[in-house]
Amino acid sequence: MNVLIASPFRFVRQIRENLDVIRIMIKKFGFFGLFELLKSDVLYDYRYGVDTYSAVGREELFTGERLALQNRYCPSTFALIDLAIREAHALIGDEIRNCHFVDYGSGKGKVLIGAVKYGFPLARGIEYTERLHRVAVCNLEKLGLNSRAESIHGDATEFFPSPRDRVLYFFNPFEGVVLDQTLQNIKTIEPEGKRVLVVYNPVCDDIFCRYFERVAEKVSNPGQAHYNVYVG
């Protein structure tokens, strides 16, 4: 089938597969906000031939004990990514231009794309599932971002950030012992300066507060996304 014909069909199929996400977005953003979301996020995939916006249920990604600890893949919007980075910028200052960025549970690599667009010299993501990792690698290759963005296929409980990794992003990827061990790993590494964690849907605030100082509890507008900011 001609690519020009196939691509619109692929785009429509992605919309249908994400009707639950769209319903939530209408409730949170309203119809005008949803239009802006479609323009900046969903059409981004269509324009560049990538796959970042479609959600994936956790039953399709995990089995056994991990099924209870991991959450489904639901992508961040570019607006939320930019908001998180601005929060970190406000705390770190212009030093942020020399900092590296890490996304925990990086899925299809969308947050890495947003971080590179913002200007980070290096953005890395740690992704447990091979399926999502492969999609992320393909996306980054298509966009020509391989030199500044990297998807790592691995377990966050075995990953240690570098001292230069000072902006850490969590979109509620996992909970319980997985989160606790991940935060322990982060805490063992002394950063080169102030380190900021931005956490959306912070249902495990108690675990984050064991290791880091919470400095803000906020709600995005538009979108009504709850997020916390931690330093340490």
KACORLIN-V572576 format. One line per field, one symbol per residue. psi: psi as a letter, one per 40 degrees, with the letter a starting at -180 (. if undefined). Layout:
psi = ???
This chain:
psi = ihddddddddddddddefdddddddddddidddddddddddddddddefigddhihiddediiadddediiihhiiidddddddddddddddaedddeiihhhhfebeedddddddddehdhhiihhdhdddddddddddddefedeehhhhhahdeehhiidegehhhhffdiabdddddddddddehhieahhhhhhiggefddddeddihheihihihidfhhiihii.
